[in-house]
């Protein structure tokens, strides 16, 4: 069975609810208006439960609420409407309504969102941690406005002046730190990242988160389509958020500290990945430092002496040269050869001694030395 989301009417609330049943009937519409989402998957059904689950937003659109911790306190609040209540009771009321808003946040989504697709995404690594962290952080931030819109501040005077402990201490600090970093990097107002993530189902939260990280860099202007950087960023996010499961059953203080530090490590890995990807597209020329100009005058070398101009020699003509034996030159070229330093070979006498060559033998080679994971969306008591 495919549980498709049903849009909730956005009719303005003219009068405040006068009973717990009426408050429950209007709770989904008010949450939808407060969030700015397109639709809610809540079917309008509320089922009373007893056990370890305070509240559960089922995939079929049913809202499960614990009788003792949620429904009975809300009933009592209207039985004593307008009366002053002790602080512990006001805290109890506030916690009940915080659970109600948290569960309605799970039902929110964009137009046409499917709960089947949301359930599949919720079971992926990091999916549950992100959705629970976003729903809880957003509900904490908007609880006072929710109470005002429902008129609860008139039913239980002072309920907005008390503080109630939240849930999911292992998830919320990490989600808040990640959201704050993205708001700074994208120049967004405080709380805007939680708002836009809360309007998505689990199927849309991770793609939106990856886009917020990616678009906060210079990579959209540097990379070509089809680059793997988005997949790397998503892998880092899923691994880091999935690691938060290790702290979920620890005391809230310890879990919150570990959640915050884990987010710091996650952001460090993200920034390293971004820096590596950006540097692949950025040219960094090596700086060249020139020496300072010298104040000592340069030493001038004396100019070399100018050589004297060559002297033209008057050479005798062949006709004026008389051989030693008194006869004429038999070869007209012999005279020119003698002047150029090249003499014709002379015959070697037969009795001339043989001369041995002293040149070293020719080498025949170069010496060797010279060669070259599934879950449900429910609040549990006792879990931070």
Number of C-alpha atoms within 10 A of each C-alpha: 5 10 15 19 25 20 20 20 13 12 9 10 13 6 9 16 19 15 17 17 15 11 18 19 15 15 21 25 23 24 28 24 18 14 21 15 21 20 25 28 28 27 19 17 11 16 12 13 18 12 10 12 16 23 27 25 24 20 22 16 22 17 21 21 25 19 17 14 20 23 22 14 21 22 15 14 22 19 14 12 18 14 13 14 16 9 14 11 16 23 20 19 24 26 21 22 23 25 25 26 25 27 29 25 30 29 31 30 30 17 14 12 22 19 23 17 16 21 21 15 22 26 16 17 19 23 25 24 26 25 27 26 25 28 24 26 25 23 27 18 12 15 22 18 16 22 22 13 19 22 17 26 19 15 22 22 15 16 23 17 11 11 13 16 12 17 24 23 29 32 32 27 22 28 24 21 18 21 22 19 15 22 20 12 14 15 10 13 10 13 15 14 24 22 17 16 22 29 24 25 25 27 22 18 23 22 12 15 21 17 14 17 23 19 15 16 17 14 19 11 8 13 15 9 7 7 11 11 17 17 11 14 20 20 15 17 25 18 13 23 24 19 18 23 16 12 20 21 15 16 14 20 12 15 23 23 15 22 28 22 14 20 22 16 12 20 19 12 16 20 15 12 16 21 14 12 19 16 12 10 12 9 7 7 6 6 6 6 6 6 6 6 6 7 6 6 6 7 6 6 6 6 6 6 6 6 6 6 6 6 6 6 6 6 7 9 9 14 9 7 12 11 10 7 6 8 8 13 14 8 8 11 10 14 15 14 12 11 10 8 8 10 12 9 6 6 6 7 7 6 6 7 7 6 6 6 6 6 6 6 6 6 7 6 6 8 8 7 6 6 6 4 12 12 12 13 20 19 22 15 12 11 15 23
